[in-house]
């Protein structure tokens, strides 16, 4: 038995139910007299008629004294014993308190009838609970009113149904309109525009507010629960719980304010991982000039295309999401959108959505803005030092992708559902692929340094058109079609072509990854040649043969394991056991984890070498601070990531891949400030975790090659003494550790061409690293 807390509860008298069967001969026939009802009661007549001549039969409930008709129900007769039941419901008003009524039938002669008369009473009073036992064909019907109602007295009202039996599914409806109740009793799945309904097993909640449809008012509200397709009984408890003190603006601002403390992360990250360039001072004037230059100087192609992609996708996504949400509102069906109804805080006065689920995405937007400001300050430092070889296009794109990921997740939480989930992952695809591109770019040959003809493409950056054409475009296309197939399977022929195309794309992406990782047979037997500027002679390029990477067997084994994971995921997608959004995002995340971990270990190794070598110029103070900072940053990142995953997986509050009533069993109450649930905290911690990863990735992408050159000079003063102030070699770390074989010396382009190229760069603006590569 349930004990349900509420401000408004009801006194319940168990519903009385009687069945009358008989043979109607002619005229008007008395069924029962002296039927007593009380104030606030509901009476429902259910009738069916059997007659070979068909025709109609009418049941009348009349006042015993005045013979005035209070309730009537007319039904068509059938010749089958499986006649359909017809229902009519009416609530007794105060003037009919303790009145005597009479039940009569009239209509087609020589008809057999069966009439069920149900009388129930619910009167809203504080301190009581409402319970009933549902049976198939015998719904529970209650009413409630809000005492002393006005537009400001009640913010929203929770109508909750609970049960201890999860194997029997029922339907709940809340409406002020009796006509909607009639339709619901006949067909629980039929559209009810002036009512709210949902399916439930152990829990269900409907929230009434001025933004809901129907809107909260001083009307007499009817609450009904029915079973369908079940011969079992179900005990339920109904709770009516008004909320008179509700305010959400300040709680949203608190979240934004706390998120702003994320500005500490880029400062800490730059000081730890780029400590030799962390002391540069930036003036407001220079920063403003760099911000203005962002719109018309330098290579910003990836940033611009990120914004274009966002506008194109988010506008289209909003149209789909709004149409899905409007379907829920117009049909009154709360099963369309998967909300956490135990912590549903309506956007009062504007939108019947969970405002807390939307507001928690502000974390991504705030951190995206912080990242963009941080990158602009780093670029200003390079601008002040008159560096030539720097490019922050990828770094800016990360900040923009962060902001747009917040908008994509916001759209999803307007109407969470399986078909809408693809919009939540829109920019998670972008961020994941940008991380991969940034890590490749960090070890790539830059066109500003190398000759235009510098060998094979294994060490080149990924050009922006290729990134969008071969990676992001297909990922979005397969994601959209795959979600449609998961919801409503495509015809077999079309589904076969779709999965064939998906398999080809996955294979090509794996071959490309093997090519970049030097795992193809050609790479094993013929290492690529790379050209970079000679550090001793102007106008010459030294072409070298790249040494084979160490631990090649480990890389190969890891790649084979990754391919097996991809194969298993693909099989699950084809079988319909895995959503394609999770498949694509999951494979990207695994690749990102592998690449980021390997690159991070290399970065830590370089830093450790720099602070431990006897000839290093790093101060003793930094030799202590930097290792401690790395350990602290890594521990904090792992801890924040673990917390975010705990809220997302262990404290899951909805599951859009289940049936609506099954998802409601996962619903959980608010756990922070009576406003945010565990999924909102997942947004908060995941945003911080992702920001910490991106900040390290930005450092590993080496956006400023001149800054990185100084970094190497400090690490290897005896080897790079003559390189200070000159262009960076292709990969100095590999150059000095692997001692590559010099194959040939290739002349650079003419001095006039070189001067013209430098002039076109613009003062202080970096060369293109992604845009300019093949």
Legacy VTK file of the C-alpha trace (Angstrom):
# vtk DataFile Version 3.0
C-alpha trace
ASCII
DATASET POLYDATA
POINTS 774 float
0.000 0.000 0.000
1.210 3.490 -0.856
1.498 6.454 1.472
1.519 9.518 -0.739
2.347 12.958 0.645
0.324 15.876 -0.684
-1.031 19.284 0.161
-4.389 18.520 -1.425
-5.689 14.986 -1.092
-9.114 13.484 -1.348
-11.651 11.682 0.842
-12.547 8.575 -1.070
-15.637 6.459 -0.656
-15.145 3.166 -2.489
-16.945 3.251 -5.782
-20.223 1.345 -5.859
-20.972 -0.659 -8.966
-24.140 -2.532 -9.902
-25.018 -4.605 -12.960
-28.585 -4.820 -14.257
-29.616 -7.308 -16.922
-33.054 -7.712 -18.376
-35.390 -8.004 -21.322
-36.929 -4.766 -22.516
-40.429 -5.311 -23.919
-41.915 -1.907 -24.791
-42.532 1.691 -23.676
-40.503 2.730 -20.629
-39.220 0.179 -18.165
-38.047 0.844 -14.633
-34.634 -0.608 -13.799
-34.033 0.791 -10.303
-35.450 3.539 -8.112
-34.282 5.374 -4.977
-30.671 5.665 -6.097
-28.909 7.944 -3.578
-25.895 10.076 -4.514
-23.863 12.642 -2.608
-22.246 15.956 -3.402
-19.150 15.656 -5.603
-19.987 12.137 -6.791
-19.478 10.899 -10.313
-21.905 8.535 -11.949
-21.118 6.496 -15.027
-23.516 4.368 -17.029
-22.141 1.598 -19.231
-24.621 -0.229 -21.436
-24.886 -2.656 -24.284
-27.927 -3.886 -26.222
-28.636 -7.097 -28.154
-31.567 -7.327 -30.548
-32.099 -9.177 -33.817
-33.966 -6.192 -35.254
-31.124 -3.861 -34.279
-32.482 -0.389 -33.374
-31.515 1.653 -30.288
-31.933 1.534 -26.531
-31.689 4.509 -24.182
-30.934 4.585 -20.465
-32.220 7.570 -18.469
-31.243 8.665 -14.986
-33.977 10.977 -13.747
-34.744 12.916 -10.596
-37.108 10.863 -8.464
-39.313 13.860 -7.639
-39.328 16.084 -10.717
-38.643 13.400 -13.332
-36.020 15.742 -14.845
-33.437 13.858 -16.891
-30.029 14.112 -15.295
-28.066 11.685 -17.490
-28.914 9.791 -20.648
-27.115 7.221 -22.762
-28.277 5.894 -26.119
-26.667 2.871 -27.764
-27.206 0.941 -30.940
-28.300 -2.666 -30.615
-26.448 -5.480 -32.330
-27.341 -9.058 -33.105
-24.093 -10.372 -31.550
-23.415 -11.200 -27.928
-20.085 -9.355 -28.347
-21.843 -6.004 -28.340
-19.695 -2.905 -27.714
-20.043 -1.117 -24.386
-21.095 2.548 -24.451
-20.306 4.971 -21.643
-21.776 8.196 -20.303
-20.412 10.144 -17.327
-21.662 13.130 -15.339
-20.641 14.808 -12.110
-23.300 15.723 -9.559
-23.439 19.400 -8.693
-24.017 20.671 -5.107
-27.761 21.132 -5.599
-28.112 17.415 -6.244
-26.655 16.548 -2.846
-28.268 13.421 -1.290
-30.922 13.265 -4.006
-32.865 10.166 -5.023
-32.711 9.126 -8.666
-34.424 6.597 -10.876
-32.901 4.521 -13.703
-35.121 3.658 -16.685
-34.684 2.228 -20.187
-36.711 2.850 -23.330
-36.392 2.236 -27.071
-36.388 -0.854 -29.309
-38.855 -3.530 -28.272
-37.789 -7.077 -27.500
-34.166 -6.185 -26.673
-31.817 -7.643 -24.136
-29.746 -5.131 -22.215
-26.952 -5.052 -19.712
-26.397 -1.864 -17.719
-23.552 -1.166 -15.294
-24.099 1.728 -12.928
-20.933 3.088 -11.286
-21.103 5.744 -8.585
-17.898 7.148 -7.083
-17.084 10.204 -5.046
-13.892 12.260 -4.662
-13.840 15.477 -2.666
-10.583 17.375 -2.400
-9.507 18.009 1.162
-6.049 18.258 2.705
-4.511 15.408 4.631
-6.089 12.444 2.845
-5.132 10.069 0.070
-6.982 8.624 -2.883
-6.728 4.932 -3.657
-8.644 2.556 -5.853
-8.371 -0.805 -7.567
-8.561 -0.810 -11.345
-10.215 -3.601 -13.266
-10.557 -4.030 -16.983
-13.723 -2.211 -17.998
-14.073 -0.578 -14.570
-12.019 2.646 -14.489
-11.346 4.829 -11.452
-12.728 8.357 -11.850
-12.075 11.241 -9.448
-12.439 15.000 -9.415
-10.649 17.849 -7.698
-10.893 21.611 -7.499
-8.374 24.184 -6.290
-9.759 26.250 -3.399
-9.288 30.020 -3.567
-7.787 29.767 -7.045
-6.455 32.809 -8.868
-3.796 33.363 -11.489
-1.024 33.888 -8.933
-2.027 31.508 -6.132
-0.967 28.275 -7.866
2.183 28.019 -10.006
1.682 24.426 -11.100
-0.126 21.281 -9.920
1.233 17.718 -9.962
-1.278 14.950 -10.584
0.538 11.728 -9.706
-0.472 8.097 -10.034
1.530 5.333 -8.379
1.204 1.570 -8.176
3.203 -1.353 -6.890
2.538 -3.598 -9.909
4.826 -3.049 -12.883
3.420 -5.862 -15.007
0.061 -4.166 -15.616
-0.030 -1.002 -17.741
-2.698 1.643 -17.279
-3.657 5.016 -18.709
-4.136 8.260 -16.794
-6.044 11.303 -18.012
-6.589 14.755 -16.511
-9.159 17.065 -18.075
-11.779 19.674 -17.209
-13.876 18.505 -20.169
-16.339 15.612 -19.748
-16.468 15.052 -23.509
-12.754 14.266 -23.515
-13.375 11.771 -20.710
-16.074 10.034 -22.766
-13.649 9.646 -25.679
-10.932 8.402 -23.346
-13.132 5.713 -21.769
-14.110 4.404 -25.187
-10.605 4.584 -26.692
-7.720 5.376 -24.287
-5.282 5.901 -27.189
-7.418 8.387 -29.088
-6.277 11.991 -29.384
-7.561 14.241 -26.568
-6.745 17.889 -27.414
-8.356 19.319 -24.270
-6.807 16.790 -21.896
-3.469 15.403 -20.808
-2.897 11.661 -20.746
-0.074 9.184 -20.323
0.615 5.495 -19.807
2.033 4.195 -16.540
3.046 1.029 -14.747
4.413 2.073 -11.331
4.558 5.845 -11.778
3.104 8.624 -13.875
2.731 12.352 -13.388
0.882 15.063 -15.267
1.858 18.672 -14.565
-0.762 21.389 -14.970
0.389 24.993 -15.365
-0.561 28.126 -17.244
1.649 26.864 -20.102
0.010 23.438 -20.352
-2.915 22.594 -22.594
-5.439 22.642 -21.028
-4.121 25.446 -18.850
-4.494 25.473 -15.097
-7.805 27.076 -14.037
-10.460 27.074 -11.319
-12.506 24.480 -13.191
-13.504 21.149 -11.734
-10.846 18.753 -12.978
-11.559 15.086 -13.700
-8.875 12.460 -13.141
-9.451 8.992 -14.565
-7.334 5.860 -14.733
-8.119 2.793 -16.819
-6.565 -0.529 -17.710
-6.411 -1.798 -21.243
-5.555 -5.199 -22.663
-5.303 -6.749 -19.225
-7.452 -9.141 -17.237
-5.557 -8.394 -14.007
-6.343 -5.860 -11.278
-4.154 -2.925 -10.345
-4.157 -0.919 -7.113
-3.339 2.743 -7.640
-2.834 5.842 -5.503
-3.684 9.317 -6.828
-2.071 12.476 -5.469
-2.991 16.081 -6.220
-0.088 18.309 -5.158
-0.197 22.054 -5.913
2.907 24.232 -5.846
2.406 27.827 -4.749
6.039 28.955 -4.501
8.033 28.400 -7.683
10.784 30.557 -9.172
13.455 29.431 -11.600
15.305 32.512 -12.904
17.647 32.832 -9.916
18.427 29.092 -10.017
19.454 29.371 -13.655
21.695 32.356 -12.933
23.373 30.433 -10.117
24.262 27.682 -12.589
25.652 30.211 -15.076
27.679 31.914 -12.344
29.189 28.633 -11.141
29.996 27.632 -14.738
31.938 30.874 -15.161
34.499 29.572 -12.700
35.585 27.356 -15.583
37.845 30.248 -16.637
40.358 28.861 -14.114
40.865 25.756 -16.277
42.427 27.445 -19.365
44.706 29.562 -17.170
45.869 26.510 -15.268
46.215 24.446 -18.442
48.316 27.072 -20.235
50.577 27.531 -17.253
51.186 23.800 -16.896
51.345 22.545 -20.477
52.714 25.682 -22.156
54.598 27.193 -19.270
57.340 28.769 -21.426
54.774 30.975 -23.170
52.404 31.522 -20.253
53.918 34.794 -19.066
53.170 36.915 -22.146
51.230 40.060 -21.301
48.321 41.104 -23.500
46.950 44.622 -23.702
43.305 45.409 -24.293
44.170 47.315 -27.452
46.018 44.390 -29.008
43.290 41.977 -27.990
40.633 44.164 -29.574
42.683 44.343 -32.775
42.954 40.551 -32.917
39.210 40.202 -32.356
38.516 42.583 -35.244
41.069 40.836 -37.453
39.293 37.528 -36.847
36.565 38.588 -39.270
38.787 39.374 -42.246
42.376 38.152 -41.768
44.142 34.859 -41.427
42.924 31.324 -41.941
39.528 30.956 -40.246
37.909 28.659 -42.793
37.160 25.883 -40.315
35.656 28.337 -37.822
33.448 29.928 -40.464
32.240 26.571 -41.770
31.490 25.450 -38.217
29.182 28.435 -37.811
27.564 27.790 -41.177
27.007 24.131 -40.304
25.482 25.144 -36.978
22.978 27.569 -38.461
21.962 25.120 -41.161
21.518 22.129 -38.844
20.082 23.827 -35.760
17.372 25.701 -37.668
16.308 22.480 -39.397
16.506 20.604 -36.099
14.281 23.140 -34.353
11.609 22.675 -37.012
11.560 18.915 -36.407
11.701 19.230 -32.614
8.964 21.855 -32.502
6.736 19.705 -34.721
7.243 16.734 -32.382
6.528 18.860 -29.306
3.442 20.341 -30.991
2.215 16.794 -31.682
2.386 16.082 -27.942
0.496 19.281 -27.096
-2.200 18.932 -29.744
-2.880 15.272 -28.984
-2.528 15.664 -25.232
-0.240 12.617 -25.257
2.623 12.877 -22.743
4.049 9.599 -24.066
5.465 11.430 -27.098
8.258 13.131 -25.114
10.352 11.351 -22.484
10.603 13.752 -19.543
11.764 13.102 -16.006
8.373 13.895 -14.531
9.542 13.618 -10.926
11.715 16.681 -11.534
9.731 18.465 -14.232
9.782 22.228 -13.764
7.570 23.916 -16.370
8.569 27.071 -18.201
5.601 28.919 -16.742
3.950 31.509 -18.914
5.747 30.508 -22.105
6.378 26.866 -22.909
5.219 23.539 -21.515
8.731 22.061 -21.370
11.158 21.120 -18.617
12.979 24.420 -18.121
15.587 22.813 -15.852
16.546 20.306 -18.542
16.977 23.165 -21.008
18.778 25.574 -18.669
21.440 23.043 -17.628
22.845 23.202 -21.175
23.991 26.743 -20.463
27.193 25.162 -19.105
28.321 24.227 -22.618
27.609 27.720 -23.918
29.466 29.416 -21.071
32.489 27.146 -21.473
32.468 27.649 -25.233
32.627 31.405 -24.706
35.456 30.953 -22.162
37.376 28.807 -24.651
37.002 31.378 -27.439
38.200 34.198 -25.165
41.170 32.095 -24.024
42.144 31.289 -27.629
41.865 34.938 -28.642
44.206 35.919 -25.793
46.697 33.262 -26.896
46.536 34.556 -30.443
47.036 38.101 -29.155
50.232 36.947 -27.476
51.522 35.626 -30.804
50.407 38.827 -32.503
52.329 40.933 -29.984
55.495 38.885 -30.558
55.086 39.242 -34.346
55.011 35.507 -34.896
54.358 34.338 -38.427
53.612 30.649 -38.057
50.478 30.338 -35.970
46.947 29.236 -36.712
44.164 29.044 -34.123
41.384 28.062 -36.515
40.852 24.636 -34.918
40.963 26.138 -31.433
38.293 28.716 -32.295
36.221 25.966 -33.882
36.272 24.018 -30.621
34.775 26.990 -28.780
32.054 27.443 -31.386
31.281 23.710 -31.383
30.919 23.871 -27.595
28.332 26.635 -27.856
26.397 24.867 -30.598
26.486 21.576 -28.706
24.690 23.426 -25.919
22.032 24.538 -28.398
21.718 21.032 -29.866
21.228 19.477 -26.439
18.775 22.261 -25.588
16.678 21.384 -28.644
16.694 17.717 -27.695
15.381 18.463 -24.195
12.389 20.349 -25.590
10.974 16.953 -26.497
13.336 14.104 -25.540
12.716 11.040 -27.676
14.598 8.537 -29.796
14.058 10.314 -33.106
15.110 13.661 -31.582
18.270 12.261 -29.955
20.180 12.663 -33.230
20.096 16.428 -32.699
21.646 16.050 -29.252
24.667 14.377 -30.865
25.007 16.862 -33.745
28.059 18.637 -32.394
29.379 15.737 -30.368
30.262 14.319 -33.807
31.885 17.638 -34.688
33.880 17.909 -31.467
35.101 14.309 -31.710
36.252 14.678 -35.299
37.837 18.055 -34.586
39.874 16.417 -31.802
41.138 13.804 -34.255
41.943 16.502 -36.821
43.715 18.635 -34.207
45.918 15.771 -33.035
46.868 14.967 -36.627
47.519 18.635 -37.276
49.818 18.801 -34.256
52.329 16.493 -35.972
51.626 17.651 -39.522
53.918 19.341 -42.019
52.903 22.984 -42.437
52.825 24.546 -45.877
54.319 27.731 -44.497
57.482 25.794 -43.664
57.817 23.043 -46.219
58.109 23.096 -49.951
54.866 22.729 -51.939
56.045 19.307 -53.112
56.860 17.636 -49.821
56.134 13.982 -50.300
53.317 11.771 -49.181
50.171 12.791 -47.300
50.641 10.774 -44.159
51.988 13.789 -42.322
49.661 16.403 -43.766
46.770 18.125 -42.048
43.189 17.275 -42.984
41.837 19.888 -45.350
38.554 21.478 -44.317
36.627 20.396 -47.454
37.764 16.806 -46.926
36.785 16.923 -43.260
33.248 17.956 -44.137
32.859 15.866 -47.306
34.254 12.535 -46.155
33.718 12.635 -42.389
31.004 14.959 -41.086
28.695 14.794 -44.104
28.396 10.994 -44.212
28.234 10.783 -40.414
25.183 13.076 -40.354
23.550 11.355 -43.330
23.885 7.864 -41.877
22.839 9.141 -38.452
19.581 10.670 -39.730
18.588 7.703 -41.898
19.643 5.187 -39.264
17.437 6.805 -36.627
14.477 6.748 -39.004
15.100 3.054 -39.637
15.332 2.355 -35.896
11.962 4.049 -35.230
10.113 2.850 -38.337
12.034 0.157 -40.275
12.693 0.927 -43.923
11.709 -1.539 -46.677
14.154 -4.424 -46.884
15.631 -3.340 -50.211
16.268 0.223 -49.060
17.571 -0.950 -45.673
19.978 -3.316 -47.445
21.369 -0.507 -49.612
21.646 1.729 -46.543
23.652 -0.785 -44.502
25.813 -1.624 -47.523
26.703 2.059 -47.942
27.335 2.371 -44.195
29.684 -0.642 -44.293
31.647 0.832 -47.224
32.045 4.152 -45.410
33.182 2.476 -42.190
35.736 0.371 -44.087
37.111 3.416 -45.893
37.447 5.307 -42.616
39.336 2.389 -41.058
41.663 2.198 -44.081
42.303 5.932 -43.818
43.118 5.561 -40.112
45.524 2.722 -40.895
47.126 4.857 -43.594
47.669 7.773 -41.217
49.051 5.419 -38.574
51.535 3.846 -41.053
49.902 0.429 -40.627
49.328 -0.433 -44.285
51.839 -2.739 -46.040
53.227 0.158 -48.090
54.018 2.031 -44.912
55.776 -0.982 -43.418
58.134 -1.522 -46.368
58.406 2.019 -47.783
58.529 4.729 -45.083
57.306 8.094 -46.408
59.616 10.960 -47.243
59.091 14.333 -45.674
60.567 17.716 -46.582
61.235 20.564 -44.167
63.232 23.793 -44.204
66.930 23.418 -43.721
67.966 24.970 -40.408
71.330 26.123 -41.721
70.916 27.332 -45.273
68.358 29.800 -46.597
66.302 28.771 -49.582
66.846 25.017 -49.237
64.637 22.160 -48.117
65.999 18.919 -46.718
63.942 15.845 -47.690
64.252 13.100 -45.116
63.120 9.527 -44.828
60.956 9.159 -41.752
62.087 6.596 -39.239
59.662 3.819 -38.446
57.621 4.479 -35.288
58.524 2.432 -32.269
56.300 -0.313 -30.949
54.709 -0.851 -34.331
53.342 -4.199 -33.205
51.482 -2.562 -30.293
49.877 -0.093 -32.669
48.851 -2.884 -34.997
47.313 -4.955 -32.206
45.446 -1.933 -30.863
44.128 -1.117 -34.330
42.911 -4.685 -34.858
41.094 -4.619 -31.514
39.484 -1.310 -32.467
38.330 -2.797 -35.787
36.735 -5.702 -33.917
34.874 -3.251 -31.670
33.625 -1.408 -34.749
32.541 -4.692 -36.338
30.581 -5.730 -33.244
28.886 -2.329 -33.091
27.981 -2.521 -36.780
26.407 -5.964 -36.319
24.349 -4.660 -33.382
23.132 -1.744 -35.512
22.072 -4.074 -38.333
20.257 -6.321 -35.844
18.428 -3.299 -34.392
19.963 -3.756 -30.940
21.954 -0.502 -31.052
20.955 2.982 -32.175
23.167 4.266 -34.952
23.754 7.569 -33.106
25.351 5.636 -30.247
27.341 3.518 -32.716
28.898 6.445 -34.584
29.466 8.535 -31.466
30.809 5.553 -29.535
33.377 4.639 -32.201
34.477 8.268 -32.428
34.841 8.539 -28.656
36.926 5.345 -28.506
39.207 6.675 -31.270
39.487 10.013 -29.458
40.380 8.304 -26.177
43.109 6.234 -27.844
44.624 9.122 -29.800
44.369 11.636 -26.972
45.903 9.250 -24.463
48.842 8.454 -26.750
49.433 12.134 -27.553
49.092 13.121 -23.910
51.693 10.563 -22.848
54.033 12.008 -25.458
53.384 15.513 -24.184
54.044 14.490 -20.591
57.217 12.696 -21.671
58.484 15.841 -23.416
57.693 18.000 -20.407
59.390 15.540 -18.084
62.479 15.555 -20.289
62.508 19.339 -20.325
62.392 19.725 -16.554
64.782 16.883 -15.715
67.629 17.389 -18.211
70.690 18.977 -16.652
71.096 21.515 -19.447
67.462 22.631 -19.350
66.793 26.348 -18.865
63.606 25.685 -16.909
63.736 27.228 -13.434
63.824 25.090 -10.321
60.479 26.523 -9.258
58.811 25.307 -12.445
60.517 21.920 -12.126
58.411 21.372 -9.000
55.232 23.165 -9.983
54.752 21.687 -13.462
54.831 17.954 -12.510
52.522 18.601 -9.557
50.224 20.588 -11.810
50.104 17.810 -14.392
49.225 15.245 -11.728
46.560 17.536 -10.280
45.092 18.334 -13.697
45.012 14.675 -14.681
43.451 13.605 -11.379
40.852 16.367 -11.569
40.020 15.473 -15.184
39.608 11.781 -14.414
37.548 12.587 -11.314
35.202 14.992 -13.111
34.768 12.536 -15.984
33.977 9.700 -13.565
31.406 11.838 -11.732
29.728 12.864 -14.980
29.500 9.242 -16.165
28.098 8.232 -12.766
25.250 10.723 -13.132
24.653 9.698 -16.752
24.668 5.912 -16.353
24.120 4.910 -12.730
21.584 7.669 -11.962
19.781 7.465 -15.286
16.361 9.163 -15.105
14.944 8.330 -18.560
15.559 5.858 -21.342
14.191 6.860 -24.707
14.732 3.381 -26.192
12.175 1.840 -23.784
8.398 2.116 -23.759
7.153 5.343 -22.128
5.824 3.619 -18.995
9.110 1.758 -18.592
11.078 4.976 -18.876
8.904 6.549 -16.159
9.993 3.814 -13.769
13.490 5.380 -13.959
12.260 8.882 -13.124
13.882 10.362 -10.023
13.354 13.536 -8.036
15.441 16.700 -8.076
18.711 16.399 -6.170
20.023 19.983 -6.267
18.160 23.130 -5.232
14.812 21.391 -5.866
15.409 22.183 -9.533
18.191 20.088 -11.089
18.130 16.305 -11.479
21.009 13.905 -12.092
20.874 14.420 -15.866
21.278 18.171 -15.370
24.355 17.491 -13.240
25.630 15.257 -16.042
25.498 18.331 -18.298
27.421 20.367 -15.726
30.222 17.877 -15.090
30.446 16.641 -18.699
30.952 20.211 -19.877
33.836 20.694 -17.439
35.333 17.323 -18.364
35.170 18.013 -22.079
36.623 21.499 -21.595
39.633 20.029 -19.767
40.226 17.562 -22.608
39.899 20.232 -25.299
42.363 22.546 -23.544
45.042 19.835 -23.604
44.189 18.938 -27.210
44.622 22.587 -28.217
48.115 22.551 -26.690
48.966 19.273 -28.456
47.760 20.658 -31.803
50.600 23.235 -31.587
48.583 26.181 -32.975
51.648 28.434 -32.666
54.676 26.759 -34.233
56.928 29.658 -33.264
55.903 29.191 -29.616
56.552 25.482 -29.929
60.011 26.169 -31.380
60.947 28.127 -28.286
59.597 25.272 -26.224
61.964 22.895 -28.028
64.884 25.277 -27.695
64.438 25.164 -23.934
64.285 21.376 -24.034
67.303 20.858 -26.310
69.532 23.918 -25.953
72.619 22.091 -27.170
70.907 20.834 -30.336
68.675 23.766 -31.268
70.978 26.638 -30.334
71.082 27.932 -33.903
67.307 27.674 -34.488
66.117 30.497 -32.225
64.133 33.009 -34.222
63.911 30.755 -37.287
61.149 28.591 -38.673
60.377 25.277 -37.023
61.403 22.034 -38.605
58.726 19.556 -39.570
58.922 17.558 -36.414
61.999 18.499 -34.377
61.300 15.855 -31.795
61.510 13.061 -34.344
64.318 14.830 -36.148
66.704 14.856 -33.228
65.668 11.562 -31.659
65.289 9.431 -34.773
68.122 10.975 -36.842
66.266 10.601 -40.177
68.257 9.842 -43.299
68.790 12.826 -45.656
67.737 11.743 -49.140
67.865 14.945 -51.211
67.993 18.718 -51.020
65.179 20.493 -52.859
65.309 24.246 -53.648
62.513 26.335 -52.178
60.395 28.693 -54.229
62.044 31.907 -55.355
62.650 34.756 -52.987
60.181 37.024 -54.838
57.405 34.459 -54.481
58.303 33.985 -50.854
58.138 37.730 -50.139
54.798 37.988 -51.893
53.410 35.157 -49.829
54.568 36.770 -46.595
53.016 40.075 -47.612
49.681 38.374 -48.258
49.687 36.849 -44.809
48.985 40.194 -43.166
50.898 41.614 -40.276
50.929 39.266 -37.341
48.559 36.761 -38.918
49.439 33.072 -38.922
49.734 30.789 -41.903
47.025 28.298 -42.776
47.614 24.855 -41.403
44.402 23.031 -42.196
43.099 25.111 -45.082
46.383 25.047 -46.933
47.117 21.318 -46.833
46.252 18.637 -49.354
LINES 1 775
774 0 1 2 3 4 5 6 7 8 9 10 11 12 13 14 15 16 17 18 19 20 21 22 23 24 25 26 27 28 29 30 31 32 33 34 35 36 37 38 39 40 41 42 43 44 45 46 47 48 49 50 51 52 53 54 55 56 57 58 59 60 61 62 63 64 65 66 67 68 69 70 71 72 73 74 75 76 77 78 79 80 81 82 83 84 85 86 87 88 89 90 91 92 93 94 95 96 97 98 99 100 101 102 103 104 105 106 107 108 109 110 111 112 113 114 115 116 117 118 119 120 121 122 123 124 125 126 127 128 129 130 131 132 133 134 135 136 137 138 139 140 141 142 143 144 145 146 147 148 149 150 151 152 153 154 155 156 157 158 159 160 161 162 163 164 165 166 167 168 169 170 171 172 173 174 175 176 177 178 179 180 181 182 183 184 185 186 187 188 189 190 191 192 193 194 195 196 197 198 199 200 201 202 203 204 205 206 207 208 209 210 211 212 213 214 215 216 217 218 219 220 221 222 223 224 225 226 227 228 229 230 231 232 233 234 235 236 237 238 239 240 241 242 243 244 245 246 247 248 249 250 251 252 253 254 255 256 257 258 259 260 261 262 263 264 265 266 267 268 269 270 271 272 273 274 275 276 277 278 279 280 281 282 283 284 285 286 287 288 289 290 291 292 293 294 295 296 297 298 299 300 301 302 303 304 305 306 307 308 309 310 311 312 313 314 315 316 317 318 319 320 321 322 323 324 325 326 327 328 329 330 331 332 333 334 335 336 337 338 339 340 341 342 343 344 345 346 347 348 349 350 351 352 353 354 355 356 357 358 359 360 361 362 363 364 365 366 367 368 369 370 371 372 373 374 375 376 377 378 379 380 381 382 383 384 385 386 387 388 389 390 391 392 393 394 395 396 397 398 399 400 401 402 403 404 405 406 407 408 409 410 411 412 413 414 415 416 417 418 419 420 421 422 423 424 425 426 427 428 429 430 431 432 433 434 435 436 437 438 439 440 441 442 443 444 445 446 447 448 449 450 451 452 453 454 455 456 457 458 459 460 461 462 463 464 465 466 467 468 469 470 471 472 473 474 475 476 477 478 479 480 481 482 483 484 485 486 487 488 489 490 491 492 493 494 495 496 497 498 499 500 501 502 503 504 505 506 507 508 509 510 511 512 513 514 515 516 517 518 519 520 521 522 523 524 525 526 527 528 529 530 531 532 533 534 535 536 537 538 539 540 541 542 543 544 545 546 547 548 549 550 551 552 553 554 555 556 557 558 559 560 561 562 563 564 565 566 567 568 569 570 571 572 573 574 575 576 577 578 579 580 581 582 583 584 585 586 587 588 589 590 591 592 593 594 595 596 597 598 599 600 601 602 603 604 605 606 607 608 609 610 611 612 613 614 615 616 617 618 619 620 621 622 623 624 625 626 627 628 629 630 631 632 633 634 635 636 637 638 639 640 641 642 643 644 645 646 647 648 649 650 651 652 653 654 655 656 657 658 659 660 661 662 663 664 665 666 667 668 669 670 671 672 673 674 675 676 677 678 679 680 681 682 683 684 685 686 687 688 689 690 691 692 693 694 695 696 697 698 699 700 701 702 703 704 705 706 707 708 709 710 711 712 713 714 715 716 717 718 719 720 721 722 723 724 725 726 727 728 729 730 731 732 733 734 735 736 737 738 739 740 741 742 743 744 745 746 747 748 749 750 751 752 753 754 755 756 757 758 759 760 761 762 763 764 765 766 767 768 769 770 771 772 773
